[in-house]
């Protein structure tokens, strides 16, 4: 299991972009595909909205990768 800590610079980051910025997805488009496939969870629940607004405190998981979003 790999843990990433992502420092948020604004109010939120879109889910597909977060996957790109952390290196889990090679592009925003690939991030959208991963979300559409139902592979991404936010706070333990499958999230299908590609542009879901991820805010500080959210925990995003995909496979054995975990992203903790911090302010």
C-alpha positions as CSV (number, residue, x, y, z in Angstrom):
1,X,0.0,0.0,0.0
2,X,1.3,3.4,-1.0
3,X,0.3,6.6,0.9
4,X,0.4,10.0,-0.8
5,X,-0.2,13.2,1.0
6,X,-1.5,15.9,-1.3
7,X,-1.2,19.5,-0.1
8,X,-4.3,21.4,-1.3
9,X,-3.5,24.9,-2.6
10,X,-7.1,26.1,-3.0
11,X,-10.6,25.1,-1.8
12,X,-10.7,21.9,-3.8
13,X,-9.2,19.9,-6.6
14,X,-11.2,17.8,-9.2
15,X,-10.9,14.1,-8.6
16,X,-9.5,13.3,-12.1
17,X,-6.9,16.0,-11.8
18,X,-5.9,14.8,-8.3
19,X,-5.2,11.4,-9.8
20,X,-3.0,13.0,-12.5
21,X,-1.2,15.3,-10.0
22,X,-0.3,12.4,-7.7
23,X,1.0,10.3,-10.6
24,X,-1.6,7.6,-10.3
25,X,-3.0,8.5,-13.7
26,X,-0.9,9.6,-16.6
27,X,-3.4,12.3,-17.6
28,X,-6.7,13.9,-16.6
29,X,-8.3,11.7,-19.3
30,X,-6.9,8.6,-17.8
31,X,-8.1,9.8,-14.4
32,X,-11.6,10.2,-15.8
33,X,-11.5,6.7,-17.2
34,X,-10.4,5.2,-13.8
35,X,-13.3,7.1,-12.1
36,X,-15.8,6.0,-14.7
37,X,-14.8,2.4,-14.2
38,X,-15.7,2.6,-10.5
39,X,-12.2,2.0,-9.4
40,X,-11.9,5.2,-7.2
41,X,-13.2,5.6,-3.7
42,X,-13.6,8.8,-1.7
43,X,-13.8,8.3,2.1
44,X,-14.6,4.6,1.5
45,X,-17.4,5.1,-1.0
46,X,-17.1,4.5,-4.8
47,X,-17.2,7.9,-6.5
48,X,-18.4,8.0,-10.2
49,X,-18.3,11.8,-10.6
50,X,-15.1,12.5,-12.6
51,X,-14.9,16.2,-11.5
52,X,-15.9,15.5,-7.8
53,X,-14.5,18.3,-5.7
54,X,-12.0,16.8,-3.4
55,X,-11.4,19.0,-0.3
56,X,-9.0,18.9,2.6
57,X,-9.7,15.9,4.9
58,X,-10.9,13.6,2.1
59,X,-9.1,10.3,1.6
60,X,-9.1,8.9,-1.9
61,X,-8.2,5.3,-2.6
62,X,-7.6,3.4,-5.9
63,X,-6.3,-0.2,-5.6
64,X,-3.5,-0.1,-3.1
65,X,-2.9,3.6,-3.5
66,X,-4.2,6.1,-0.9
67,X,-4.2,9.8,-1.2
68,X,-4.8,11.9,1.9
69,X,-5.7,15.5,1.0
70,X,-4.4,18.1,3.5
71,X,-4.7,21.9,3.7
